[in-house]
Amino acid sequence: MYLTKNLTGIGTRVFENTDIDYLVVGDGLPKLPSRSFYDCDELKTVKTADSITEIGDSCFAYSNKLNEFYFSKGLSGIGVGAFHT
């Protein structure tokens, strides 16, 4: 899945428990909210743009196949349990 550079926000839990396997976040999105990719069983790789400054609480929790995550240069905060398994 590609989140385009024109996207300026996504909601909490918006992609929770979906079959996304690959995620690329384009510039423009400032944060990944709490639980937005919670329990995405097939998610393996995430690449974030430099615009991402925050990853919310439990954002990728229980996404147990996640094994590659490319952090943005602008990242300044990671929420509690963001990558809990």
LOKOL-991974 format. One record per residue (C-alpha): residue number from 0; residue in one letter; x, y, z. Coordinates in nm, 3 decimals, decimal comma. Layout:
// LOKOL-991974
<atom><seq>NUM</seq><type>a</type><c1>X</c1><c2>Y</c2><c3>Z</c3></atom>
...
// end
This chain:
// LOKOL-991974
<atom><seq>0</seq><type>m</type><c1>0,000</c1><c2>0,000</c2><c3>0,000</c3></atom>
<atom><seq>1</seq><type>y</type><c1>0,122</c1><c2>0,349</c2><c3>-0,086</c3></atom>
<atom><seq>2</seq><type>l</type><c1>0,002</c1><c2>0,649</c2><c3>0,111</c3></atom>
<atom><seq>3</seq><type>t</type><c1>0,057</c1><c2>0,940</c2><c3>-0,126</c3></atom>
<atom><seq>4</seq><type>k</type><c1>0,235</c1><c2>1,265</c2><c3>-0,052</c3></atom>
<atom><seq>5</seq><type>n</type><c1>-0,096</c1><c2>1,452</c2><c3>-0,077</c3></atom>
<atom><seq>6</seq><type>l</type><c1>-0,233</c1><c2>1,274</c2><c3>0,229</c3></atom>
<atom><seq>7</seq><type>t</type><c1>-0,213</c1><c2>1,494</c2><c3>0,539</c3></atom>
<atom><seq>8</seq><type>g</type><c1>-0,371</c1><c2>1,266</c2><c3>0,799</c3></atom>
<atom><seq>9</seq><type>i</type><c1>-0,518</c1><c2>0,924</c2><c3>0,874</c3></atom>
<atom><seq>10</seq><type>g</type><c1>-0,746</c1><c2>0,818</c2><c3>1,155</c3></atom>
<atom><seq>11</seq><type>t</type><c1>-0,686</c1><c2>0,601</c2><c3>1,456</c3></atom>
<atom><seq>12</seq><type>r</type><c1>-0,741</c1><c2>0,231</c2><c3>1,382</c3></atom>
<atom><seq>13</seq><type>v</type><c1>-0,806</c1><c2>0,306</c2><c3>1,014</c3></atom>
<atom><seq>14</seq><type>f</type><c1>-0,613</c1><c2>0,002</c2><c3>0,879</c3></atom>
<atom><seq>15</seq><type>e</type><c1>-0,642</c1><c2>-0,217</c2><c3>1,190</c3></atom>
<atom><seq>16</seq><type>n</type><c1>-0,662</c1><c2>-0,591</c2><c3>1,119</c3></atom>
<atom><seq>17</seq><type>t</type><c1>-0,626</c1><c2>-0,561</c2><c3>0,740</c3></atom>
<atom><seq>18</seq><type>d</type><c1>-0,423</c1><c2>-0,773</c2><c3>0,496</c3></atom>
<atom><seq>19</seq><type>i</type><c1>-0,169</c1><c2>-0,502</c2><c3>0,406</c3></atom>
<atom><seq>20</seq><type>d</type><c1>0,171</c1><c2>-0,662</c2><c3>0,346</c3></atom>
<atom><seq>21</seq><type>y</type><c1>0,385</c1><c2>-0,363</c2><c3>0,244</c3></atom>
<atom><seq>22</seq><type>l</type><c1>0,353</c1><c2>0,003</c2><c3>0,338</c3></atom>
<atom><seq>23</seq><type>v</type><c1>0,520</c1><c2>0,311</c2><c3>0,192</c3></atom>
<atom><seq>24</seq><type>v</type><c1>0,431</c1><c2>0,647</c2><c3>0,346</c3></atom>
<atom><seq>25</seq><type>g</type><c1>0,488</c1><c2>0,950</c2><c3>0,124</c3></atom>
<atom><seq>26</seq><type>d</type><c1>0,587</c1><c2>1,300</c2><c3>0,239</c3></atom>
<atom><seq>27</seq><type>g</type><c1>0,309</c1><c2>1,509</c2><c3>0,386</c3></atom>
<atom><seq>28</seq><type>l</type><c1>0,181</c1><c2>1,280</c2><c3>0,659</c3></atom>
<atom><seq>29</seq><type>p</type><c1>0,310</c1><c2>1,408</c2><c3>0,997</c3></atom>
<atom><seq>30</seq><type>k</type><c1>0,227</c1><c2>1,108</c2><c3>1,216</c3></atom>
<atom><seq>31</seq><type>l</type><c1>0,098</c1><c2>0,754</c2><c3>1,227</c3></atom>
<atom><seq>32</seq><type>p</type><c1>-0,179</c1><c2>0,754</c2><c3>1,490</c3></atom>
<atom><seq>33</seq><type>s</type><c1>-0,239</c1><c2>0,500</c2><c3>1,764</c3></atom>
<atom><seq>34</seq><type>r</type><c1>-0,338</c1><c2>0,155</c2><c3>1,645</c3></atom>
<atom><seq>35</seq><type>s</type><c1>-0,353</c1><c2>0,263</c2><c3>1,283</c3></atom>
<atom><seq>36</seq><type>f</type><c1>-0,185</c1><c2>-0,063</c2><c3>1,170</c3></atom>
<atom><seq>37</seq><type>y</type><c1>-0,263</c1><c2>-0,274</c2><c3>1,477</c3></atom>
<atom><seq>38</seq><type>d</type><c1>-0,286</c1><c2>-0,651</c2><c3>1,419</c3></atom>
<atom><seq>39</seq><type>c</type><c1>-0,196</c1><c2>-0,639</c2><c3>1,049</c3></atom>
<atom><seq>40</seq><type>d</type><c1>-0,092</c1><c2>-1,004</c2><c3>1,032</c3></atom>
<atom><seq>41</seq><type>e</type><c1>0,056</c1><c2>-0,985</c2><c3>0,682</c3></atom>
<atom><seq>42</seq><type>l</type><c1>0,253</c1><c2>-0,659</c2><c3>0,718</c3></atom>
<atom><seq>43</seq><type>k</type><c1>0,623</c1><c2>-0,728</c2><c3>0,660</c3></atom>
<atom><seq>44</seq><type>t</type><c1>0,785</c1><c2>-0,401</c2><c3>0,545</c3></atom>
<atom><seq>45</seq><type>v</type><c1>0,728</c1><c2>-0,033</c2><c3>0,626</c3></atom>
<atom><seq>46</seq><type>k</type><c1>0,908</c1><c2>0,265</c2><c3>0,471</c3></atom>
<atom><seq>47</seq><type>t</type><c1>0,826</c1><c2>0,609</c2><c3>0,608</c3></atom>
<atom><seq>48</seq><type>a</type><c1>0,895</c1><c2>0,950</c2><c3>0,459</c3></atom>
<atom><seq>49</seq><type>d</type><c1>1,095</c1><c2>1,212</c2><c3>0,645</c3></atom>
<atom><seq>50</seq><type>s</type><c1>0,774</c1><c2>1,400</c2><c3>0,726</c3></atom>
<atom><seq>51</seq><type>i</type><c1>0,679</c1><c2>1,136</c2><c3>0,987</c3></atom>
<atom><seq>52</seq><type>t</type><c1>0,772</c1><c2>1,273</c2><c3>1,329</c3></atom>
<atom><seq>53</seq><type>e</type><c1>0,563</c1><c2>1,046</c2><c3>1,551</c3></atom>
<atom><seq>54</seq><type>i</type><c1>0,447</c1><c2>0,686</c2><c3>1,568</c3></atom>
<atom><seq>55</seq><type>g</type><c1>0,146</c1><c2>0,649</c2><c3>1,798</c3></atom>
<atom><seq>56</seq><type>d</type><c1>0,082</c1><c2>0,405</c2><c3>2,082</c3></atom>
<atom><seq>57</seq><type>s</type><c1>0,033</c1><c2>0,045</c2><c3>1,965</c3></atom>
<atom><seq>58</seq><type>c</type><c1>0,055</c1><c2>0,162</c2><c3>1,603</c3></atom>
<atom><seq>59</seq><type>f</type><c1>0,204</c1><c2>-0,164</c2><c3>1,475</c3></atom>
<atom><seq>60</seq><type>a</type><c1>0,131</c1><c2>-0,384</c2><c3>1,777</c3></atom>
<atom><seq>61</seq><type>y</type><c1>0,058</c1><c2>-0,748</c2><c3>1,695</c3></atom>
<atom><seq>62</seq><type>s</type><c1>0,175</c1><c2>-0,706</c2><c3>1,337</c3></atom>
<atom><seq>63</seq><type>n</type><c1>0,390</c1><c2>-1,009</c2><c3>1,405</c3></atom>
<atom><seq>64</seq><type>k</type><c1>0,544</c1><c2>-1,055</c2><c3>1,059</c3></atom>
<atom><seq>65</seq><type>l</type><c1>0,686</c1><c2>-0,702</c2><c3>1,051</c3></atom>
<atom><seq>66</seq><type>n</type><c1>1,059</c1><c2>-0,749</c2><c3>1,005</c3></atom>
<atom><seq>67</seq><type>e</type><c1>1,174</c1><c2>-0,442</c2><c3>0,807</c3></atom>
<atom><seq>68</seq><type>f</type><c1>1,105</c1><c2>-0,087</c2><c3>0,918</c3></atom>
<atom><seq>69</seq><type>y</type><c1>1,277</c1><c2>0,212</c2><c3>0,767</c3></atom>
<atom><seq>70</seq><type>f</type><c1>1,252</c1><c2>0,498</c2><c3>1,017</c3></atom>
<atom><seq>71</seq><type>s</type><c1>1,231</c1><c2>0,856</c2><c3>0,893</c3></atom>
<atom><seq>72</seq><type>k</type><c1>1,506</c1><c2>1,107</c2><c3>0,968</c3></atom>
<atom><seq>73</seq><type>g</type><c1>1,251</c1><c2>1,338</c2><c3>1,128</c3></atom>
<atom><seq>74</seq><type>l</type><c1>1,116</c1><c2>1,083</c2><c3>1,375</c3></atom>
<atom><seq>75</seq><type>s</type><c1>1,114</c1><c2>1,227</c2><c3>1,727</c3></atom>
<atom><seq>76</seq><type>g</type><c1>0,867</c1><c2>1,007</c2><c3>1,915</c3></atom>
<atom><seq>77</seq><type>i</type><c1>0,756</c1><c2>0,645</c2><c3>1,935</c3></atom>
<atom><seq>78</seq><type>g</type><c1>0,450</c1><c2>0,569</c2><c3>2,143</c3></atom>
<atom><seq>79</seq><type>v</type><c1>0,408</c1><c2>0,306</c2><c3>2,412</c3></atom>
<atom><seq>80</seq><type>g</type><c1>0,388</c1><c2>-0,045</c2><c3>2,271</c3></atom>
<atom><seq>81</seq><type>a</type><c1>0,417</c1><c2>0,078</c2><c3>1,914</c3></atom>
<atom><seq>82</seq><type>f</type><c1>0,580</c1><c2>-0,249</c2><c3>1,807</c3></atom>
<atom><seq>83</seq><type>h</type><c1>0,448</c1><c2>-0,481</c2><c3>2,080</c3></atom>
<atom><seq>84</seq><type>t</type><c1>0,411</c1><c2>-0,846</c2><c3>1,982</c3></atom>
// end
